[in-house]
Amino acid sequence: MVIYAAHLGLTTYQEALQIQYAVHAHCLRTGQNVLLLTEHFPILTLGYRRLQEQVRGSSVLLAEQGLAVVETERGGGATYHGPGQLVAYPIFSSLLRRVGVRQFVEHLETMLCRVSQAFGVSAVRRPGFPGAWVESRKLGAVGVTIRRGVSLHGCALNVNLDLRPFSYIIPCGLTDVIITSLRQETGAMLTMSEVEACMRLECAAGFAATLQEMPDEWCSTERKTRPGALDHD
């Protein structure tokens, strides 16, 4: 099978969401599988349960920090996206059917861990606590939605991310969690292009697929989805 990959660069959350919807519509029609890779401008997002109590800062404080709060349809709780965090949106159809939803999420967690290990950070999965972990520190998160047998949303790996905005939320609803990054763990500023290249390779290896570049025209239309999600964050 083939995974079609696309580098979106630095995007707003809504911009990337509209691209996801367009690609989802394409994959729903064709059974194909797409991996979108991006970094977001600073944003706080909530999972489909929309637990506002996971936001610690007032609307005035968040506005002063340039942070908006967006309610999403993915699973999980509150999280932060910003430059220096690699976000991967696997919009999978035939590959999702082949592995099943639970194993799909586990593959994403394993992918985050293997990318981290490639840069000298011993990240692992923790049963019952989705994501990628370095001991008790959370390095990456997973939050997905399944619509008509095709996945939306995905996972994020903290690379050179400014971690301070996480103080304005209860990350993923875990009150005592420490958020970390590859830079925090290694003391080195990593090249995002190198991490992205590794992410592509580990995604293909994990799903036993080959990689090709996604044609631009696949994200030329928009499609809206309905609320509700699988709870994986």
Backbone bond lengths (Angstrom), bond angles and torsions (degrees), N, CA, C in turn:
res aa  C-N    CA-C-N  psi(-1)  N-CA   C-N-CA  omega(-1)  CA-C   N-CA-C  phi
1 M - - - 1.471 - - 1.523 109.97 -
2 V 1.330 115.41 162.55 1.455 121.74 -175.98 1.522 109.90 -117.64
3 I 1.349 116.36 139.07 1.458 122.64 167.98 1.525 106.73 -109.00
4 Y 1.329 116.24 122.96 1.461 121.77 177.36 1.532 107.91 -93.15
5 A 1.318 116.98 118.95 1.472 121.79 -174.27 1.522 110.94 -106.17
6 A 1.334 115.64 147.77 1.463 121.48 178.64 1.519 109.86 -141.50
7 H 1.320 115.92 133.42 1.460 122.57 175.02 1.522 108.13 -94.91
8 L 1.330 117.69 117.92 1.462 122.02 -176.94 1.515 112.99 -96.03
9 G 1.343 117.70 -13.26 1.455 120.00 -176.88 1.522 111.55 75.80
10 L 1.332 116.41 -151.70 1.462 122.09 179.92 1.524 108.29 -89.15
11 T 1.334 116.55 119.86 1.467 121.33 -174.59 1.521 110.54 -128.81
12 T 1.335 115.51 156.82 1.459 118.94 165.51 1.522 108.10 -72.69
13 Y 1.314 116.35 158.39 1.453 119.71 -179.62 1.530 110.44 -61.92
14 Q 1.329 117.36 -43.22 1.459 120.66 -177.56 1.525 111.33 -67.14
15 E 1.318 116.96 -37.87 1.458 120.08 177.66 1.524 111.00 -59.96
16 A 1.335 116.08 -47.83 1.466 120.05 179.42 1.523 111.07 -65.56
17 L 1.327 117.48 -34.02 1.459 120.91 179.58 1.527 110.74 -64.32
18 Q 1.324 116.97 -42.44 1.462 119.94 178.69 1.527 111.38 -64.71
19 I 1.323 116.90 -36.49 1.463 119.95 175.70 1.524 110.01 -65.35
20 Q 1.341 116.36 -41.56 1.468 119.09 176.26 1.529 111.54 -56.94
21 Y 1.332 116.73 -45.51 1.462 120.36 -178.85 1.527 111.21 -61.38
22 A 1.329 116.46 -41.81 1.463 119.72 179.96 1.523 110.87 -65.31
23 V 1.328 116.39 -43.90 1.462 120.39 179.87 1.528 110.16 -67.80
24 H 1.330 117.11 -37.72 1.457 120.90 177.02 1.528 110.46 -57.80
25 A 1.324 116.84 -43.75 1.461 120.72 179.15 1.525 110.49 -61.94
26 H 1.317 116.41 -40.55 1.468 120.25 178.35 1.530 111.17 -64.40
27 C 1.327 116.38 -46.85 1.469 120.25 -178.12 1.522 111.73 -67.63
28 L 1.322 116.82 -31.69 1.458 120.51 176.35 1.529 110.42 -63.86
29 R 1.335 116.21 -38.57 1.470 120.42 179.95 1.523 112.48 -74.16
30 T 1.331 116.24 -36.97 1.468 120.29 -167.33 1.511 114.89 -107.21
31 G 1.351 117.97 -17.59 1.463 120.77 -175.44 1.514 113.44 78.55
32 Q 1.339 117.48 12.03 1.455 120.26 -177.67 1.530 111.56 -85.85
33 N 1.329 115.80 174.36 1.463 122.94 -173.00 1.526 109.18 -131.81
34 V 1.333 116.04 129.67 1.462 121.26 -174.66 1.520 109.93 -128.77
35 L 1.326 116.24 139.05 1.466 122.68 174.38 1.524 108.12 -115.07
36 L 1.339 116.63 113.13 1.455 122.50 176.09 1.518 108.85 -97.69
37 L 1.323 117.08 132.25 1.467 122.27 -179.05 1.521 109.28 -122.51
38 T 1.340 115.95 130.68 1.451 119.69 -174.68 1.520 110.88 -154.66
39 E 1.325 115.50 168.49 1.465 124.19 163.31 1.521 105.78 -121.22
40 H 1.327 116.34 147.26 1.468 119.79 -178.74 1.524 111.60 -108.03
41 F 1.337 115.14 150.25 1.457 119.81 163.93 1.530 107.47 -62.98
42 P 1.341 118.86 155.74 1.473 120.91 -173.81 1.525 112.68 -55.03
43 I 1.331 115.29 131.15 1.464 122.27 -178.49 1.528 109.50 -160.52
44 L 1.323 117.01 143.96 1.461 122.68 170.48 1.520 107.65 -103.90
45 T 1.330 116.53 134.94 1.464 119.17 179.31 1.526 110.24 -127.36
46 L 1.329 114.42 150.20 1.456 122.17 177.33 1.523 108.86 -115.90
47 G 1.345 117.10 147.72 1.451 121.84 175.34 1.522 111.09 -71.96
48 Y 1.333 116.59 179.17 1.462 120.52 -172.70 1.523 113.31 -64.45
49 R 1.331 117.72 -19.19 1.467 119.34 176.34 1.528 111.50 -75.56
50 R 1.343 115.69 -15.85 1.470 122.74 171.47 1.525 111.99 53.41
51 L 1.317 115.50 54.14 1.468 121.23 -177.10 1.519 109.67 -82.08
52 Q 1.331 115.14 91.27 1.461 120.12 -176.84 1.523 112.28 -62.65
53 E 1.345 116.61 -23.65 1.467 118.80 179.47 1.524 112.26 -67.12
54 Q 1.323 117.31 -12.17 1.466 119.71 175.77 1.529 112.49 -81.01
55 V 1.341 116.36 -2.81 1.461 121.08 175.12 1.514 108.43 -97.89
56 R 1.324 116.80 118.86 1.471 121.30 -174.91 1.527 112.04 -86.98
57 G 1.306 116.91 -33.86 1.463 119.61 -175.48 1.521 111.94 -83.08
58 S 1.342 116.11 149.25 1.460 120.59 174.50 1.521 109.36 -72.04
59 S 1.328 115.90 162.73 1.459 119.73 178.92 1.523 111.18 -61.15
60 V 1.337 116.87 -34.55 1.466 120.88 178.71 1.528 110.02 -66.79
61 L 1.331 116.92 -46.17 1.466 120.70 179.51 1.525 110.97 -62.46
62 L 1.316 116.20 -44.74 1.463 119.52 -178.99 1.523 110.68 -63.89
63 A 1.331 116.16 -39.68 1.462 119.78 178.34 1.522 110.63 -63.07
64 E 1.327 116.70 -38.79 1.465 120.62 177.83 1.520 111.67 -62.99
65 Q 1.331 116.07 -30.64 1.457 121.09 179.35 1.530 112.18 -89.08
66 G 1.323 116.75 1.50 1.456 120.59 -179.67 1.511 113.92 72.89
67 L 1.347 116.35 28.59 1.461 121.21 -176.22 1.522 110.81 -113.51
68 A 1.307 116.73 121.19 1.455 122.18 171.37 1.525 108.61 -96.92
69 V 1.331 116.56 157.60 1.464 122.50 176.31 1.522 107.90 -112.20
70 V 1.327 116.75 124.70 1.461 122.29 -178.32 1.521 109.36 -116.59
71 E 1.325 116.76 130.36 1.463 121.90 174.12 1.526 108.53 -85.58
72 T 1.331 116.29 131.59 1.456 120.57 -175.96 1.526 110.49 -121.65
73 E 1.322 115.64 176.14 1.463 122.18 179.53 1.514 112.62 -100.87
74 R 1.331 117.81 0.86 1.470 120.02 -178.93 1.524 110.46 -75.89
75 G 1.312 115.98 167.53 1.452 120.73 173.96 1.517 110.98 -76.61
76 G 1.326 115.00 166.35 1.460 120.95 174.02 1.514 113.97 93.28
77 G 1.337 114.08 -175.36 1.453 121.35 -175.53 1.511 113.31 -102.86
78 A 1.336 114.44 -149.17 1.458 120.77 -175.35 1.527 111.25 -76.78
79 T 1.319 115.35 143.16 1.458 120.00 172.76 1.513 109.68 -149.62
80 Y 1.314 115.26 172.07 1.462 122.35 -179.97 1.512 109.52 -121.96
81 H 1.328 116.14 139.06 1.455 122.22 172.40 1.521 108.50 -120.53
82 G 1.330 116.65 143.71 1.451 120.48 177.07 1.515 110.65 -166.55
83 P 1.320 116.98 171.35 1.463 120.66 178.39 1.524 110.89 -56.59
84 G 1.329 116.22 140.03 1.454 120.54 -176.62 1.517 113.05 94.57
85 Q 1.325 116.66 -1.11 1.467 121.99 173.83 1.526 107.38 -112.07
86 L 1.322 117.47 126.11 1.459 121.27 178.17 1.519 108.96 -88.37
87 V 1.335 116.13 118.56 1.455 122.27 -179.61 1.520 108.21 -106.50
88 A 1.320 116.28 129.94 1.461 122.21 179.60 1.517 108.97 -117.69
89 Y 1.324 116.02 124.80 1.458 122.14 177.07 1.532 108.40 -112.99
90 P 1.332 118.30 96.90 1.466 120.52 175.10 1.527 110.34 -82.47
91 I 1.317 116.54 109.44 1.465 121.42 177.00 1.524 105.67 -97.25
92 F 1.324 116.17 88.68 1.462 122.21 -169.30 1.519 110.74 -109.25
93 S 1.317 115.19 138.85 1.464 122.38 176.43 1.524 110.25 -116.38
94 S 1.338 117.81 -78.38 1.470 120.35 -177.23 1.517 111.82 -63.99
95 L 1.328 118.21 -35.48 1.464 120.21 178.76 1.520 111.51 -68.78
96 L 1.329 117.04 -35.25 1.464 120.25 176.84 1.520 110.42 -65.01
97 R 1.318 116.75 -42.59 1.473 120.06 179.03 1.528 110.60 -64.51
98 R 1.320 116.68 -34.14 1.460 119.75 -177.32 1.525 112.12 -68.58
99 V 1.342 117.67 -39.91 1.468 119.42 -174.10 1.525 113.02 -99.78
100 G 1.334 118.99 -23.00 1.460 120.80 -175.27 1.518 111.14 87.25
101 V 1.326 116.19 158.25 1.468 120.73 -171.79 1.523 112.35 -65.88
102 R 1.330 117.63 -45.83 1.462 119.89 -176.55 1.524 111.04 -62.29
103 Q 1.315 116.27 -45.41 1.461 119.12 -179.67 1.525 110.72 -70.56
104 F 1.319 117.29 -30.57 1.463 121.17 175.13 1.530 110.47 -57.96
105 V 1.324 116.51 -47.29 1.472 120.55 178.78 1.526 110.51 -63.74
106 E 1.330 116.84 -42.20 1.465 120.15 178.43 1.521 111.22 -62.63
107 H 1.335 117.31 -37.83 1.460 120.56 177.03 1.531 111.04 -62.06
108 L 1.332 116.76 -39.94 1.463 119.91 178.74 1.523 110.73 -64.77
109 E 1.324 116.75 -43.29 1.467 120.03 177.26 1.525 110.74 -60.79
110 T 1.324 116.32 -45.49 1.462 120.76 179.88 1.526 110.77 -62.47
111 M 1.317 117.07 -39.21 1.462 121.20 177.51 1.528 110.81 -59.79
112 L 1.331 117.40 -46.12 1.459 120.66 177.34 1.527 111.10 -59.28
113 C 1.322 116.27 -42.48 1.464 120.85 -178.96 1.524 111.42 -65.96
114 R 1.319 116.89 -43.22 1.462 120.13 -177.65 1.527 111.58 -69.07
115 V 1.307 117.59 -36.37 1.468 120.02 174.63 1.527 109.61 -63.07
116 S 1.312 117.18 -44.84 1.465 121.24 179.13 1.526 111.22 -61.35
117 Q 1.323 116.06 -43.03 1.469 120.30 179.62 1.521 111.37 -63.52
118 A 1.331 117.28 -32.09 1.463 120.82 178.45 1.518 111.90 -64.45
119 F 1.335 117.06 -21.62 1.461 121.61 179.19 1.527 111.95 -108.76
120 G 1.337 115.22 21.15 1.455 120.43 171.46 1.512 116.14 85.74
121 V 1.336 118.13 15.06 1.468 121.57 -179.41 1.528 108.56 -113.84
122 S 1.311 117.44 122.28 1.472 122.85 -175.08 1.522 111.10 -83.22
123 A 1.320 116.24 75.37 1.460 121.31 178.95 1.525 109.76 -88.20
124 V 1.332 115.48 148.18 1.466 121.34 -179.49 1.522 109.83 -139.69
125 R 1.338 115.51 165.49 1.446 121.95 170.76 1.526 108.86 -83.35
126 R 1.335 116.51 150.00 1.457 121.82 174.90 1.518 108.48 -125.74
127 P 1.337 118.56 110.54 1.464 120.72 179.99 1.530 111.07 -54.57
128 G 1.303 115.38 131.51 1.458 120.92 -179.24 1.511 113.77 88.90
129 F 1.325 117.02 -11.58 1.464 121.87 179.33 1.530 108.24 -132.34
130 P 1.316 117.00 82.03 1.464 120.67 -173.95 1.520 112.85 -56.40
131 G 1.335 115.33 148.15 1.455 121.70 179.44 1.511 111.00 125.76
132 A 1.328 115.54 -162.78 1.463 122.80 175.84 1.521 108.15 -119.96
133 W 1.325 116.78 134.65 1.453 121.51 -170.71 1.527 111.03 -129.52
134 V 1.330 115.43 144.07 1.461 122.83 169.77 1.519 105.61 -115.95
135 E 1.336 115.73 100.11 1.465 121.39 -169.21 1.530 107.96 56.49
136 S 1.333 119.20 -119.27 1.469 120.14 -179.22 1.521 112.41 -98.10
137 R 1.323 117.62 9.01 1.465 121.79 -177.53 1.534 110.26 -99.33
138 K 1.326 115.19 134.39 1.465 119.22 -177.01 1.523 110.18 -90.78
139 L 1.329 115.24 123.77 1.455 122.69 -176.41 1.523 112.28 -104.47
140 G 1.316 117.18 -29.51 1.461 120.75 -178.24 1.510 111.02 -148.96
141 A 1.333 116.24 155.23 1.461 121.75 -176.79 1.520 110.15 -127.13
142 V 1.338 114.93 155.49 1.456 122.39 176.85 1.524 108.34 -129.23
143 G 1.327 116.88 130.83 1.463 121.56 176.51 1.509 109.16 -149.58
144 V 1.327 118.52 112.80 1.461 121.48 -172.93 1.521 111.81 -125.00
145 T 1.309 114.06 164.29 1.454 124.48 172.65 1.523 107.11 -134.97
146 I 1.312 117.48 143.91 1.461 121.37 175.65 1.526 108.14 -116.83
147 R 1.328 116.44 123.23 1.459 122.34 179.22 1.522 109.73 -123.14
148 R 1.319 116.35 113.73 1.468 122.34 176.58 1.531 111.10 53.05
149 G 1.313 114.72 40.52 1.455 120.41 175.33 1.513 114.64 81.86
150 V 1.328 118.16 9.77 1.465 122.19 178.86 1.526 108.24 -126.75
151 S 1.326 116.98 135.63 1.464 121.26 -175.47 1.520 112.22 -81.28
152 L 1.322 114.67 153.25 1.465 124.73 171.86 1.514 108.37 -133.96
153 H 1.337 115.51 162.07 1.459 122.48 -177.46 1.536 109.43 62.30
154 G 1.312 120.13 -160.77 1.457 117.52 -175.37 1.505 114.34 171.69
155 C 1.338 116.85 -114.26 1.463 119.94 -172.65 1.520 110.09 -148.98
156 A 1.326 115.37 164.30 1.459 121.78 -177.95 1.519 110.00 -141.82
157 L 1.328 115.93 139.71 1.457 122.31 179.15 1.523 108.39 -120.97
158 N 1.328 116.03 124.75 1.462 121.16 178.59 1.524 109.71 -77.41
159 V 1.308 116.98 113.97 1.463 121.97 -176.78 1.524 109.20 -103.68
160 N 1.338 116.66 -80.92 1.472 121.50 177.66 1.521 110.87 -111.60
161 L 1.302 116.61 27.24 1.460 123.55 -171.58 1.525 112.88 -68.07
162 D 1.337 116.50 138.26 1.466 121.99 168.74 1.529 106.96 -69.32
163 L 1.315 117.59 116.83 1.462 121.90 -173.38 1.526 113.57 -86.83
164 R 1.309 118.74 -7.92 1.468 120.38 -174.87 1.530 113.86 -60.29
165 P 1.335 120.02 -37.68 1.478 118.29 -179.93 1.526 114.73 -62.16
166 F 1.330 118.27 -17.95 1.464 119.22 175.92 1.525 111.41 -63.98
167 S 1.333 117.42 -19.02 1.467 120.16 179.77 1.525 111.86 -69.58
168 Y 1.337 117.56 -14.33 1.455 121.05 -179.92 1.524 112.99 -88.92
169 I 1.324 117.23 0.89 1.461 120.94 179.22 1.525 109.74 -137.02
170 I 1.319 115.64 168.95 1.465 122.20 166.72 1.531 104.75 -99.58
171 P 1.323 117.74 97.05 1.473 119.98 -169.96 1.520 112.35 -57.99
172 C 1.323 115.65 121.71 1.472 122.64 178.06 1.527 111.67 57.03
173 G 1.333 117.42 19.22 1.451 121.47 179.15 1.510 114.51 78.32
174 L 1.344 117.79 9.99 1.471 122.59 -178.94 1.518 109.18 -98.64
175 T 1.326 116.70 107.58 1.462 120.62 -170.80 1.521 113.85 -68.40
176 D 1.320 118.04 -27.54 1.461 119.72 -174.37 1.527 112.76 -109.42
177 V 1.333 118.15 15.34 1.452 120.17 -175.77 1.531 110.85 -79.45
178 I 1.318 115.77 142.66 1.461 122.63 172.80 1.527 107.73 -104.13
179 I 1.334 116.29 126.83 1.461 121.12 178.30 1.524 108.57 -91.81
180 T 1.316 115.54 135.48 1.454 119.99 179.86 1.525 110.22 -129.87
181 S 1.322 116.59 179.48 1.462 122.45 -179.71 1.523 108.69 -144.79
182 L 1.319 116.45 166.37 1.464 119.66 176.05 1.529 110.02 -61.53
183 R 1.316 116.54 -39.21 1.466 119.14 178.17 1.525 111.15 -64.07
184 Q 1.338 116.31 -41.97 1.469 120.46 179.31 1.526 110.21 -61.81
185 E 1.314 116.68 -39.78 1.463 120.78 -175.83 1.530 112.46 -77.67
186 T 1.327 117.44 -33.12 1.471 120.36 -175.44 1.515 113.59 -101.04
187 G 1.334 116.47 -20.56 1.463 119.81 -174.84 1.515 113.23 76.71
188 A 1.336 117.35 10.03 1.462 121.19 -176.63 1.526 110.38 -123.91
189 M 1.331 115.77 143.82 1.454 121.54 173.35 1.523 107.98 -81.23
190 L 1.315 116.72 121.00 1.456 121.31 -176.52 1.525 110.84 -96.64
191 T 1.299 116.08 152.88 1.459 121.76 177.72 1.521 108.87 -81.84
192 M 1.331 116.60 121.43 1.458 120.12 -176.54 1.523 111.55 -61.57
193 S 1.318 117.60 -34.31 1.461 119.39 -179.94 1.521 111.24 -64.17
194 E 1.334 117.54 -35.51 1.461 120.74 177.84 1.525 110.83 -68.66
195 V 1.323 116.49 -41.11 1.466 119.97 178.86 1.520 109.94 -66.41
196 E 1.328 117.09 -40.35 1.459 120.20 178.60 1.527 111.13 -64.15
197 A 1.334 116.89 -42.09 1.468 119.69 178.47 1.528 111.06 -60.84
198 C 1.331 115.81 -40.00 1.466 120.72 177.81 1.522 110.39 -66.06
199 M 1.334 117.15 -40.26 1.462 121.23 178.91 1.522 110.85 -60.51
200 R 1.316 116.99 -43.05 1.465 120.60 178.39 1.527 110.79 -58.90
201 L 1.332 115.90 -48.36 1.457 120.39 -176.95 1.525 111.70 -65.18
202 E 1.336 117.08 -42.11 1.457 120.24 -178.97 1.524 111.39 -69.40
203 C 1.319 117.35 -32.97 1.462 120.15 176.33 1.516 110.07 -64.98
204 A 1.327 116.65 -47.18 1.466 120.30 179.32 1.522 110.98 -61.97
205 A 1.342 117.03 -43.51 1.464 120.60 -179.43 1.527 111.06 -64.88
206 G 1.332 116.78 -43.30 1.461 120.40 -177.45 1.510 113.42 -64.40
207 F 1.337 116.41 -33.18 1.460 120.15 -179.11 1.526 112.06 -102.42
208 A 1.352 116.88 10.02 1.470 122.36 178.26 1.525 111.06 51.89
209 A 1.341 115.57 51.13 1.461 121.56 -177.43 1.525 109.74 -129.22
210 T 1.317 115.88 167.04 1.454 121.50 173.32 1.528 108.98 -102.77
211 L 1.336 116.35 160.27 1.462 122.30 -176.74 1.517 111.44 -107.08
212 Q 1.336 114.96 139.10 1.457 122.10 168.59 1.523 108.04 -140.28
213 E 1.348 116.55 158.67 1.453 119.75 176.57 1.529 109.78 -76.86
214 M 1.321 115.87 141.43 1.461 121.33 179.71 1.524 110.67 -77.40
215 P 1.332 118.50 131.82 1.464 120.55 173.28 1.533 110.97 -62.58
216 D 1.332 117.24 138.61 1.466 121.30 -177.35 1.518 112.89 -59.86
217 E 1.329 117.56 -32.97 1.459 119.49 -174.03 1.526 113.18 -68.48
218 W 1.322 118.24 -12.12 1.455 119.80 179.90 1.523 112.61 -67.62
219 C 1.322 118.30 -19.58 1.469 119.67 -179.44 1.522 110.62 -111.75
220 S 1.337 116.94 35.79 1.465 121.02 -176.85 1.523 113.11 -93.10
221 T 1.355 118.53 -7.69 1.467 121.16 178.75 1.520 109.41 -124.60
222 E 1.339 116.34 162.43 1.456 121.92 -178.16 1.520 110.46 -116.58
223 R 1.335 114.72 152.69 1.460 119.78 178.52 1.516 108.69 -148.70
224 K 1.328 117.40 132.91 1.452 121.12 178.84 1.520 109.51 -94.59
225 T 1.357 115.08 146.57 1.458 120.11 176.96 1.524 109.04 -114.94
226 R 1.312 115.60 174.33 1.457 120.97 -176.02 1.520 111.19 -103.93
227 P 1.337 118.07 161.30 1.463 120.76 -176.72 1.525 113.15 -66.24
228 G 1.344 114.80 163.33 1.462 121.51 178.14 1.508 110.82 108.71
229 A 1.322 117.67 149.49 1.459 119.64 -176.28 1.502 110.47 -162.17
230 L 1.326 114.39 165.23 1.462 120.37 168.58 1.521 107.41 -83.07
231 D 1.305 116.62 138.09 1.451 120.63 -170.48 1.528 110.88 -89.62
232 H 1.318 116.57 85.25 1.469 121.65 177.15 1.517 107.56 -132.80
233 D 1.355 118.16 107.58 1.466 121.23 178.49 1.513 109.92 -135.70
